[in-house]
Amino acid sequence: MVEKNMDADVNTEADAGYYADLTVDMPFKKTFANEKDKEPLIVMLNVFLAKKLAYSIVDVDIKNPYVPGETIKDRGAIFDIRCEDSQGSKFLVEVQVGKQAYFIKRVLFYACMAITKSGKKGKWDFNYPAVYSLSFLSFDLDFGNDDIVQYLSLSNDNYPKIRYGYINLVFVRLGKFHKSEGECKTLQDRLMFSLRNAHRLREKPSEFNEEVFDKIFDIARISNFTLEERDSYEAAMKNERDRYAALKYAKEEGWEAGREEGFGRGVKEGATKLLTLLESGVSLPEAKRQLGLS
C-alpha cells in the first residue's frame, strides 16, 4: 500500500480563494451531496457504476448518511453519501484517506448492513434492491492488477461470466491516477482528475467543457464558502496535516521500536505494529504505551 502524499495534496492556498481538496469530507459532501443540485452526484454514479447498472440513473433521493445497527448496542455506519434511486437501489459513496488493512472487508460489511435494512417485517421473499458501494481511495490497495477502477461482485466460480447484481463494490484508486488535464480523454478521467487535483488549480481546466464541471468547480471554490464552511474546511485540513504528521512520526518510532527488538525482521515488525495500531484508530500515545515506547 502507498500512503497518500499529504505534503503534495494538502491545499495551502485557502486564503487565495482557489479550490478545496475534494477528497476531504466536507467539500466532497458539499459538492456531491447537494440537495439543490444533484447533477454532480448523478453524473458521478452513472460514470463509475456504468459497468454495473442495468439502467441510467436519472434522479436520486439523498438519505441521512447514518445507518443504525440492528439494536442499540450494535455499531452503526456513517457514509459520506447515502442515496436511493426510483427503483429502490441503494448507493453508498465515500472518500477514504486513512489506510486500513481490511478496507474491502469493511466496505462489504457496511454494504451488508444496507441490505439488512431493506428487510421487511412479516411475509417477505428476500427480493431486496441492489446495493452499490463506490469508494474513492487516496491510498492504494493490492487488487492483483493495475486497473485504477476496480469492480467486485458475486459470480459463479465455474462460470465467471455469470454474475449476480445483488451487491456491487467499486473502488477508485485515486493515488494511481497520474494523467495531466490534457491527457484526460473521458468523462471518468476528468472526474478523477478533478477529485485528485482541484486544490492545486487556480481555474477550471479549459478542456473540461461539460456543464457538470462548471458546477463542481464553482461549489469547490473556497471563496464561495460560508464562514462556517470555511472554518469547517480549515479544521478538516488541520486534522489531515496532524494525521500525516502522526503517521510520519509513527514510522520513525516504529523503526526505533524495531531496532530495540533486534535488527532484520524486528525492525519491520516494530514499524508494522505501530502503524497497524494507528490505522485501527488507536491514538498515538496509547499505541506507544501498548508497545512499551512511553
N, C-alpha and C positions, 0 to 999 in steps of 0.2 A: 504494500500500500504506500502511496505517496501523499504526504501531508500537504495541504494547501499552503502555498507560499504567501503568508499574510503580509510580509513586507511589500510584496508587489501588488496584492489585491486590496488592501485596506485603503479606502478613499481618504486622502489627505487634503482634498480641495473643497471641503464642505463650505468654507467661508467664501469661496469664489462663485457659488451658486451653480455649480455644474450638477452632475447626476449622482444619485445614490447607488450604492452597491446592491444590486438586485438579488444577491444571494443571502442578504441579511433579512431576517424575518419581517421586520416592519415594512420596508419598501416593497418586498415581494408581495406581501398581503395587500398593501395599498394599491399595487398595480394590478394584481390578478384576482383579488377577492373583492372587486369593486361592484357593489350592487347597482350603482348608477350607470356603469358601462361595462358589460360583461364580455365585450368583444375580445379583449386580450386573453381572457381565460378560455373562451370557446375556441379561439384560434389555436392556442397552445394545446388544448386537449385533442383537437382534431389532428394537429400536426404530429404530435408524439405518440398518439394512440391509433393512428390510421391503420396500422397492420392488424390491430385487434378489434376495431369497431366494425359492426355489421352495417352501420349507417352513420351519416354525418350528424354531429351534434349541432342543433340549431338554437337551443336555449338550455340553461341550467338553473336550478334553484340552489343558491348558496346557503348552506346549513351552518348551524353552530359547529365550530371546529372540534368541540369536545364530544367524545363518545364515552359515556359512562360504562363502568363494569357491570356485571350481572347482579352483584349485590353491593351494598355499601362498603364492604371490605375488599372488593375486587378493584384492581387497578384500572383506571380509565385511560383514554388516549386523547392527545391533543394534536391535531394536524394543522398545517399552515392553511390549507383549504380543504373543505369537505362539501361536496355538492352532488346533486342528482339531476338526471335529465327527465324528459317527459315519459320515457319508457321505464323509469324506476331504477335504471342503472346507477350505481354509486361510484363516485370518483374521489380518491384520496390523493392529495397533492402536497408535497413537502420539499423543502430545501434542507439538506443535511450538510453541515460544515464539519462538525466534530467526527473524527474517525471512530467507528465502532467495529469490534471484532466480529459480531454476529448480526450485522445490519440486515442482511437478507432475511434471516430468521425473524428479526424484529418486524420487518415490513410484512412478512407473511402472517405473523401473529396478529398484527393490527388489522390486516385485511380480513382475517377470520372473525375478528370482533365485529367488523361491519356486517359480515354475513349473519352472525348470530342475532344482530339487531334487526335483521329482516324477517326473523321468525314471527309467526302469527299464532295467537292463542287459539285453542280449540282445534278443530279438524283442519289439517294443513298438509299439503302434499310435498313440501320442501322445494317447491319451484321458486327459489329466491332469485332476485335480479342479479345480473352480472356485477362484479366488483372490479374496479380498475384502480391500481395504485401507480402513481407517477412520482418518482423520486429523482431530484436533481442533486448530484453529489459533487461537492467541492474537494473531495479526496477520492482515492481510487480503490476499487475492489478487484480482486482477481476473478474474472469470469471465464478464464481459459481461452480468451480470444481478445483481439484488439478493437472490436467494434465500440464506438462511442455510445451508441444507444443499444441497450440490452433488453431483450424480450423474454420473459419467463412465464410459462403457463403449464397446465396439466396436459399430458399427452400419453398415448399408448406406447409403451416401451417397444413392443414388437412391430408397431406400425406408427413411427414417429410423425407421419403426416396427419394422423388422426389426432386432433386436438379438441379440448373441451374448454369452452369460453366462460366457465363459471367464475374463474378468478384469474386476473391478469396483472403481472408485475412488470413495470417498465422502469429501467434505471438509466439516467443520462449522466455520463461521466464527463462533467464539465472540465475537469482537470486534464483530460486528454484532448480537449478541443483547442487547436492552435492555429486555426485559419485566420488570415487577416480579413478585414472587411471586404476587400476586393476579391478575395477567394470564395466568398460566401455566395454560392450559386442557387441555393434552395431556400425556401422559407424556414425550414428546420435549421439550416446553417445560420441564418440571420437571427433567429431566436436564441440559439446557443451563444452566438457572438454577443448579443445584447446582454444576456444574463451574465456572461463572464467578463465583459469589458465596459459596460455602460459607465461605470465610475471612473474610467480612465479617459473618457472623451469630453470634449468641450462642445460638441454639437452632434446631432444625429447624423450617421453616415449618409451621404447623398444617394448611395446605391440602394438604400433601404426605403423604397418608394411606396410600399404598401401603407394604407391608412393606419393599420394597427400599430405601426412603429411611431407614427406621429403621436398616438395616444400613449404608448409605453414611455417614450422619452419625455413627453410633457408631464406625465404623472411622476416620473422618476427625478425630474429636475428639482433639486433641493430648494431653489429659490421659490418654488411653488408650495413648499410645505408650510403648514401652520406652525406657529411657535411650539405647540405641544408635540407635533410630529417631528419637528427638528430636534427637540430635546430628547424624544424617544430614540431617534436615529443616532444621535451622538452618544447616548447611553449604550446603545447596542454596539456601536463601533468600539467604544471603550472596553466593553466586555470581550469583544473579539480580540483586541490587542492584548488584554490581560490573559486570555486563554492561550494565545500564541506564545506570550512571554512565559507562562507557566509550563507549557509543553516543552519549550526550548530549555528552560531551567531543569525540567524533569529529565530530559535526555542527558544533560550534563551530570545530574545527580545519579542517574541510572548507571552511567559509565563508572562513576565513582563507587557506587554500590557494587558493581561488578568487579571492580578491582579489589574491593575488600573481600569478596567471596573467592577470588582467585582469578588468574588470567584465563584466556581462551574462552571456553563456554560460559564461565562465570560472569564475564564482562557482558556478554549478550543477554544472559538471563537476568542480570541485575537491571539493565535498561528496560527489558521487556516487562518485568514485574511492575516497575514503577509506572510505565506508560499504560499498562493494562488497568491498573487501579484508577488512574486519572480518567481514562476513557470510559470507565464504567460509572463515573460520576462521583468517585471518592475525591475529597478535597486534597490539595497538595500537602497541608500539614498532617492530615490523617494518613495519607499514603506513606509519607516519610516515617510516621510513627509505627505503622504496621511493618515497615521494612527495617526498623531499628536505626533510622538515619537521624532521629531527633532525640 
